[in-house]
Every structure is written in C-alpha cells, then in structure tokens.
Amino acid sequence: MKGHRTELSAFSRSYETPYTSSDYDSSHPYGIVHCRACDVEMQFHHLRRREFLELLGGLTVFWPAAALGQKKVPTIGFLGGGTAASAWSSWASAFAKRLAELGWIEHRTITIEYRWGEGRSDRYAEIAAEFVQRKVDVIVTAGVAVPALMRATSVIPIVIALGSDPVGSGQVASLARPGGNVTGLSLQYTELAGKRLELLREIMPGLRRLGVLANAGYADAMLEMRELRALATTLGVEITAPEIRRAEDITLALEIFKGGTEAVYVIGDPLVNSNLGRIITASSAARLATLFNVGDFVKAGGLISYGPSFSDMFQRAADYTDKILRGAKPGELPIEQPTKFELFINLTTAKALGITIPGTVLARADQVIE
C-alpha cells in the first residue's frame, strides 16, 4: 500500500504541474509538443486491476467517516410495560408518529429499540441493563419501570410517558424542576381517583361495595389506593382490595369479588393490564361493572373509563424526546400534566349488566361503544 500511495502522489504532483518550459514549441499549432500529465495518466491506466482496487481500499481506510459527512443516528430505548400485541402497541405508534412529525424518521434519522416487560416487573432491571450497555441516547417508559432504570443509570435521560405521581414516588425533586436525569408527564391519578368514584356512583347510585384491583408492588398504585380509601369512607362505600403481586392473585381476587361486591375499580399497571381479558371475562360472568383508567380497555369490553388520553401522553413524550436529542437537559424540563381527558362508555356491556347509563353521563362521553 505504501508503494501505491507513492505512485498516486507522483501522479498528483505531475498532474498539478503538467507542463514545463521544455514542453512548449512555438512552431506547433497548439504550442505543445509533450504532455507529462498524459504520460503519467497512461502509466496509471496500466496499473493492474488488483493493485487499483487495493489502492481504493487504502483510501477508504485513511478517510475518516466524519469527513464523509456521516452522523451517528440517535437511538431511543422504548420500554413498554405490556406486550407488542397489547394496547402498548398503539401508544408506541403514537410516539413514533409524533417523532416523525418532528423530523425523527424511524429507520432513517432515528433508531427505536422496543423492549416489552410483558407485565413482569423483574424484566425491567434486565432491559435497563441492556439499554445502558447499548448506550441509548434516551429511554422512554411508564412510571412503573422508572425505579429500575434509575438504579441502572443516572446519566441516560429518562422520559416518563405515564407517571402516576413522580414527585410522591420520589422519582423527581419537583414538578417545576425535576433535577437528575428524569422528566416527563404525570397522570394525576391520585387526583383523579375521586372523579372516577363519583362517576361510578353517578351510574350506580346505590353503590355500597367496591372491589379494587391494584398491584401492591407498584408504589403509584398504592398512592391511588390510599386516596380512594379515604374518599370511599366519606361516601359510605366499603372497599375490598386483596393483595395482588402476581397474575394468580388477580384470579383469586376476582373470585373474592363474586357475590361480595357490585363493581370493580381497576388501577392500571403492566401486571394488571396484561390480565385485561381475564378481568373483563370474570367480571362480566359475575355481573360486575368495571371502571378503568383508559379507553382502550372499554373497547375491549369494560363498562366505563375516565382518564388522560394515553395516545396524547405518548405524543407529548415524543416532544420531550425531541428537546433532549437537540440538547435540552432532562432535569431542567418541567414535569407536565395531562391536558386531554377522555370518557369512554360501552353501552353493549351496560346492557348485558342491566345498567342504564344516565343521559347526563352519555352527553359527556368522548366515545360510546354500541
């Protein structure tokens, strides 16, 4: 390769100064009798094909990628609490669509590594370690996975798309100035507990016994449970809430609810949400009304839901991601709260349960499934 570079250097010098005083003849029509550049060019064309290819290979090695204008494509680690076949799929699509609107096109200007917790909290530490090893630029997830991510890294920015109470759970210092490497959105679940319970009583005025499904291993769920118990006491509603830590516990809880409760208040998290089909089937069989936090579950057969639009939350999570990729520090981006709330009602389910939804409630619904 050294000889090849010398030959190319000689060619370059000859080509840069192709003519000397001895190359000119005033009697020649064009004044040129000899062109050294042409001689060198002929020599160059006689290089063997193999040597020429080796020469080009050498140029590639000595030409840095930066000089070719290549840039590192940022990578986002997307940690979904459920599975790719769950409601998380539509939320991930909303996230990617908003990123594209901001100029981050998947597979072109951005890479998104999707990983799924499958409703198992033990998966979060494993996925967090993988993201750290891959050196992703930003991690996007729900609040339930944040503790594991925070233990794995204090450097990689973490965007919470669905955080129940980031301040109360100790994930950020304050809403205005989170500090550290975590920012994102708060769902205000503890504040919404009262509105959900009032809504349920509006369609079931005689409600006295309420079953609650909540993951005891999820701190945010316990915060909402505490708020719900306090409100239920003032309204004279008795709460039954078996401890849930595994999928098997959900089955046992649904058995306990049979004949002992009139409705089921579902506090969503990946463990509970991944057992959605089981919850809806068992509740319908026991003729129990179900109250969820997101409309996707009412479309699947639940009775009613009220809460922030999760699709909108993930779109706004994309806005946070965009700002961070452009240089913003996560600890300086304030935690934002929901701006779009949705009320979903499934009239088919209501009819099957023998429940008549008041016209005043139907009038406020964003979507009615019939």
C-alpha positions as CSV (number, residue, x, y, z in Angstrom):
1,M,0.0,0.0,0.0
2,K,2.9,2.3,0.7
3,G,4.1,2.0,-3.0
4,H,0.6,2.7,-4.2
5,R,0.3,5.9,-2.2
6,T,3.7,6.9,-3.7
7,E,2.5,6.3,-7.2
8,L,-0.7,8.3,-6.6
9,S,1.4,11.1,-5.1
10,A,3.6,11.2,-8.1
11,F,0.6,11.2,-10.3
12,S,-0.9,14.1,-8.4
13,R,2.3,16.2,-8.5
14,S,2.6,15.6,-12.2
15,Y,-1.0,16.5,-12.8
16,E,-0.8,19.7,-10.8
17,T,2.1,21.0,-12.9
18,P,1.7,19.2,-16.2
19,Y,3.7,21.5,-18.4
20,T,7.3,22.8,-18.2
21,S,9.2,25.2,-20.4
22,S,10.6,22.2,-22.4
23,D,7.0,21.1,-23.2
24,Y,6.3,24.1,-25.5
25,D,7.2,24.7,-29.1
26,S,6.2,27.9,-30.7
27,S,6.1,26.2,-34.1
28,H,3.5,23.8,-33.0
29,P,-0.1,24.8,-33.9
30,Y,-1.1,24.5,-30.2
31,G,2.3,25.2,-28.8
32,I,2.5,21.8,-27.0
33,V,4.8,19.1,-28.1
34,H,4.9,17.0,-25.0
35,C,2.5,16.5,-22.0
36,R,4.0,14.8,-18.9
37,A,0.5,14.5,-17.4
38,C,-0.6,12.4,-20.3
39,D,2.4,10.1,-19.8
40,V,1.6,9.7,-16.2
41,E,-2.1,9.1,-17.0
42,M,-1.1,6.3,-19.4
43,Q,1.1,4.8,-16.7
44,F,-1.8,5.0,-14.2
45,H,-4.1,3.1,-16.6
46,H,-1.6,0.3,-16.9
47,L,-1.8,-0.4,-13.2
48,R,-3.1,-3.9,-12.6
49,R,-6.8,-4.1,-11.6
50,R,-5.9,-5.8,-8.3
51,E,-3.5,-3.0,-7.4
52,F,-6.0,-0.4,-8.2
53,L,-8.7,-1.9,-6.0
54,E,-6.2,-2.2,-3.2
55,L,-5.4,1.5,-3.7
56,L,-9.0,2.4,-3.4
57,G,-9.3,0.3,-0.3
58,G,-6.4,2.2,1.3
59,L,-8.1,5.5,0.6
60,T,-11.2,4.2,2.4
61,V,-9.2,3.3,5.5
62,F,-7.4,6.7,5.6
63,W,-10.6,8.7,5.0
64,P,-12.5,9.3,8.3
65,A,-16.3,8.8,8.5
66,A,-16.7,12.4,9.8
67,A,-15.0,13.7,6.6
68,L,-17.7,11.9,4.6
69,G,-20.4,13.7,6.5
70,Q,-21.7,10.7,8.3
71,K,-23.5,11.3,11.6
72,K,-24.4,9.0,14.4
73,V,-28.1,8.1,14.3
74,P,-29.6,8.6,17.8
75,T,-31.1,5.6,19.5
76,I,-34.2,5.6,21.7
77,G,-34.8,2.8,24.2
78,F,-38.6,2.2,24.4
79,L,-39.6,0.1,27.4
80,G,-43.2,-0.9,27.2
81,G,-44.8,-2.5,30.3
82,G,-47.1,-4.9,28.4
83,T,-46.5,-6.8,25.1
84,A,-46.3,-5.8,21.5
85,A,-49.8,-7.2,21.0
86,S,-51.4,-5.1,23.8
87,A,-52.6,-1.5,23.9
88,W,-49.0,-0.6,24.2
89,S,-48.7,-1.1,20.5
90,S,-51.0,1.8,19.7
91,W,-49.2,4.0,22.2
92,A,-45.8,3.2,20.7
93,S,-47.2,4.0,17.3
94,A,-48.5,7.4,18.5
95,F,-45.0,8.1,19.9
96,A,-43.2,7.2,16.7
97,K,-45.7,9.2,14.6
98,R,-45.1,12.3,16.6
99,L,-41.4,11.9,16.4
100,A,-41.7,11.7,12.6
101,E,-43.6,15.0,12.6
102,L,-40.7,16.5,14.5
103,G,-38.2,15.2,11.9
104,W,-37.1,12.0,13.5
105,I,-37.9,9.3,11.0
106,E,-37.7,5.8,12.3
107,H,-35.0,3.7,10.4
108,R,-33.7,6.8,8.8
109,T,-32.8,9.6,11.3
110,I,-33.7,7.7,14.5
111,T,-33.5,4.2,15.8
112,I,-36.0,2.9,18.3
113,E,-35.2,-0.2,20.2
114,Y,-38.5,-1.6,21.5
115,R,-38.5,-3.9,24.6
116,W,-41.5,-5.3,26.4
117,G,-41.9,-6.0,30.1
118,E,-44.8,-8.4,29.4
119,G,-46.4,-7.4,32.7
120,R,-43.4,-8.7,34.8
121,S,-41.6,-6.2,37.0
122,D,-38.5,-8.5,37.1
123,R,-38.0,-7.7,33.4
124,Y,-37.3,-4.1,34.0
125,A,-33.8,-4.4,35.5
126,E,-32.8,-6.7,32.7
127,I,-34.0,-4.3,30.0
128,A,-32.5,-1.3,31.8
129,A,-29.1,-3.1,31.8
130,E,-29.4,-3.8,28.1
131,F,-30.2,-0.1,27.3
132,V,-27.2,1.0,29.3
133,Q,-24.9,-1.5,27.5
134,R,-26.2,-0.3,24.2
135,K,-25.6,3.3,25.2
136,V,-29.0,4.5,24.0
137,D,-29.5,8.3,23.9
138,V,-32.9,8.5,25.6
139,I,-35.2,6.0,27.4
140,V,-39.0,6.3,27.2
141,T,-41.2,4.3,29.5
142,A,-44.0,4.3,32.1
143,G,-43.6,5.2,35.7
144,V,-43.6,1.6,37.0
145,A,-40.3,0.9,35.3
146,V,-38.5,4.1,36.3
147,P,-37.1,2.8,39.6
148,A,-35.2,0.0,37.8
149,L,-34.0,2.5,35.2
150,M,-32.8,5.0,37.8
151,R,-30.8,2.2,39.5
152,A,-29.2,1.3,36.2
153,T,-28.2,4.8,35.1
154,S,-28.0,8.4,36.4
155,V,-26.7,9.6,33.0
156,I,-29.1,8.5,30.2
157,P,-32.1,10.8,30.1
158,I,-35.4,9.0,31.1
159,V,-38.7,10.3,29.8
160,I,-41.8,9.2,31.7
161,A,-44.8,9.0,29.3
162,L,-47.2,7.6,32.0
163,G,-46.2,8.6,35.5
164,S,-48.8,8.4,38.2
165,D,-47.1,10.7,40.8
166,P,-43.4,11.2,40.0
167,V,-42.9,13.6,43.0
168,G,-44.8,11.4,45.5
169,S,-42.9,8.3,44.4
170,G,-39.5,10.1,44.7
171,Q,-38.6,9.9,41.0
172,V,-38.2,13.7,40.7
173,A,-37.5,16.5,43.1
174,S,-40.4,18.7,41.9
175,L,-42.7,19.3,39.0
176,A,-41.1,22.6,38.1
177,R,-37.5,21.4,38.3
178,P,-37.2,17.6,38.3
179,G,-33.4,17.5,38.6
180,G,-31.3,14.5,37.8
181,N,-31.9,12.6,34.5
182,V,-35.7,12.1,34.8
183,T,-38.6,14.2,33.3
184,G,-41.9,13.6,31.5
185,L,-45.6,13.6,32.4
186,S,-47.7,13.0,35.4
187,L,-51.1,11.3,35.1
188,Q,-52.5,12.9,38.2
189,Y,-54.0,9.5,39.2
190,T,-54.3,10.4,42.9
191,E,-56.3,13.5,42.0
192,L,-58.5,11.6,39.5
193,A,-59.5,8.8,42.0
194,G,-62.3,11.0,43.4
195,K,-63.7,11.8,40.0
196,R,-63.7,8.2,38.9
197,L,-65.5,7.1,42.1
198,E,-68.1,9.9,41.7
199,L,-68.6,8.9,38.0
200,L,-69.2,5.3,39.1
201,R,-71.7,6.4,41.7
202,E,-73.5,8.6,39.1
203,I,-74.3,5.5,37.0
204,M,-74.8,3.2,40.1
205,P,-76.3,5.5,42.8
206,G,-76.8,2.6,45.2
207,L,-73.1,1.5,45.1
208,R,-72.0,0.4,48.6
209,R,-69.4,-2.4,48.0
210,L,-66.5,-1.8,45.7
211,G,-63.7,-4.3,44.7
212,V,-60.3,-2.8,43.8
213,L,-57.6,-4.4,41.7
214,A,-54.2,-2.8,42.3
215,N,-50.6,-4.1,42.2
216,A,-49.2,-4.0,45.7
217,G,-45.7,-3.9,44.3
218,Y,-46.4,-0.7,42.4
219,A,-45.9,2.4,44.6
220,D,-48.0,4.7,42.4
221,A,-50.9,2.2,42.6
222,M,-50.7,2.3,46.4
223,L,-50.8,6.1,46.4
224,E,-54.0,6.0,44.4
225,M,-55.4,3.2,46.6
226,R,-54.8,5.4,49.7
227,E,-56.7,8.3,48.1
228,L,-59.5,6.0,47.0
229,R,-60.0,4.5,50.5
230,A,-60.2,8.0,52.1
231,L,-62.8,9.1,49.6
232,A,-64.8,5.9,49.8
233,T,-65.0,6.3,53.6
234,T,-66.7,9.7,53.2
235,L,-69.1,8.3,50.7
236,G,-70.0,5.3,52.7
237,V,-68.5,2.8,50.2
238,E,-66.8,-0.3,51.5
239,I,-63.6,-1.2,49.8
240,T,-62.4,-4.8,49.2
241,A,-58.8,-4.9,47.9
242,P,-57.0,-8.3,48.1
243,E,-53.2,-8.0,47.8
244,I,-52.0,-8.6,44.3
245,R,-48.4,-9.3,43.3
246,R,-48.8,-12.0,40.6
247,A,-51.2,-12.9,37.8
248,E,-52.5,-15.7,40.0
249,D,-53.5,-13.2,42.7
250,I,-55.8,-11.4,40.2
251,T,-57.7,-14.7,39.6
252,L,-58.1,-15.1,43.4
253,A,-59.2,-11.5,43.8
254,L,-61.9,-11.9,41.1
255,E,-63.2,-15.0,43.0
256,I,-63.4,-13.0,46.2
257,F,-65.4,-10.2,44.4
258,K,-68.1,-12.6,43.3
259,G,-71.2,-12.0,45.4
260,G,-69.4,-9.6,47.7
261,T,-69.0,-6.5,45.5
262,E,-71.1,-4.6,43.0
263,A,-68.3,-3.1,40.8
264,V,-64.6,-3.4,40.2
265,Y,-62.3,-0.3,40.3
266,V,-59.1,-1.2,38.2
267,I,-55.9,0.7,39.0
268,G,-53.9,0.1,35.8
269,D,-50.3,-1.0,35.7
270,P,-48.5,-3.5,33.4
271,L,-49.3,-6.5,35.7
272,V,-53.0,-5.7,35.9
273,N,-53.3,-4.6,32.3
274,S,-51.7,-7.7,30.9
275,N,-54.5,-9.7,32.5
276,L,-57.2,-7.5,30.9
277,G,-59.0,-10.3,29.2
278,R,-59.2,-12.4,32.4
279,I,-60.6,-9.4,34.3
280,I,-63.3,-8.5,31.8
281,T,-64.4,-12.1,31.3
282,A,-64.6,-12.8,35.0
283,S,-66.3,-9.5,35.9
284,S,-68.9,-10.0,33.1
285,A,-69.6,-13.5,34.3
286,A,-70.2,-12.2,37.8
287,R,-72.2,-9.3,36.5
288,L,-69.8,-6.7,38.0
289,A,-69.4,-3.3,36.4
290,T,-65.8,-2.4,35.7
291,L,-64.1,1.1,35.9
292,F,-60.8,1.6,34.0
293,N,-58.4,4.4,33.6
294,V,-58.0,4.2,29.8
295,G,-60.5,3.9,26.9
296,D,-58.7,1.0,25.2
297,F,-59.9,-1.3,27.9
298,V,-63.5,-0.2,27.5
299,K,-63.3,-1.0,23.8
300,A,-62.2,-4.5,24.9
301,G,-65.4,-4.9,26.9
302,G,-65.1,-2.9,30.1
303,L,-68.0,-0.7,31.2
304,I,-66.5,2.7,31.6
305,S,-63.3,4.6,31.8
306,Y,-62.1,8.1,32.6
307,G,-58.6,9.5,32.5
308,P,-56.0,11.1,30.3
309,S,-55.6,10.2,26.7
310,F,-52.6,7.8,26.7
311,S,-52.1,8.3,23.0
312,D,-51.8,12.1,23.6
313,M,-49.4,11.4,26.5
314,F,-47.1,9.4,24.3
315,Q,-47.2,12.1,21.6
316,R,-46.1,14.6,24.3
317,A,-43.4,12.2,25.4
318,A,-42.1,12.5,21.9
319,D,-41.9,16.3,22.3
320,Y,-39.7,15.8,25.4
321,T,-37.5,13.3,23.5
322,D,-37.1,15.8,20.7
323,K,-36.0,18.5,23.0
324,I,-33.5,16.2,24.7
325,L,-32.0,15.0,21.5
326,R,-31.5,18.6,20.5
327,G,-29.5,19.4,23.6
328,A,-32.0,20.1,26.5
329,K,-31.2,18.7,29.9
330,P,-34.0,16.5,31.3
331,G,-33.6,17.8,34.9
332,E,-34.5,21.3,33.6
333,L,-37.6,20.3,31.7
334,P,-40.7,20.7,34.0
335,I,-43.0,17.7,34.5
336,E,-46.2,18.4,32.6
337,Q,-49.7,17.2,33.4
338,P,-52.5,15.9,31.2
339,T,-54.4,18.3,29.0
340,K,-56.7,15.9,27.3
341,F,-59.1,13.7,29.2
342,E,-61.4,11.1,27.8
343,L,-64.7,9.4,29.0
344,F,-65.5,6.1,27.3
345,I,-68.7,4.1,27.8
346,N,-69.6,0.7,26.5
347,L,-73.3,0.5,26.0
348,T,-73.2,-3.1,25.0
349,T,-71.6,-4.0,28.3
350,A,-74.0,-1.8,30.2
351,K,-77.0,-3.6,28.6
352,A,-75.6,-7.0,29.4
353,L,-75.2,-5.9,33.0
354,G,-78.6,-4.4,33.2
355,I,-77.2,-0.9,33.8
356,T,-78.9,2.2,32.4
357,I,-76.4,5.0,31.7
358,P,-77.9,8.4,32.6
359,G,-78.3,10.8,29.7
360,T,-76.2,13.4,31.5
361,V,-73.2,10.9,31.5
362,L,-73.7,9.9,27.9
363,A,-73.7,13.6,26.9
364,R,-70.2,14.0,28.4
365,A,-68.8,10.9,26.7
366,D,-66.0,11.3,24.2
367,Q,-66.8,7.8,22.8
368,V,-69.7,5.5,23.2
369,I,-69.3,1.9,22.1
370,E,-72.5,0.3,20.9
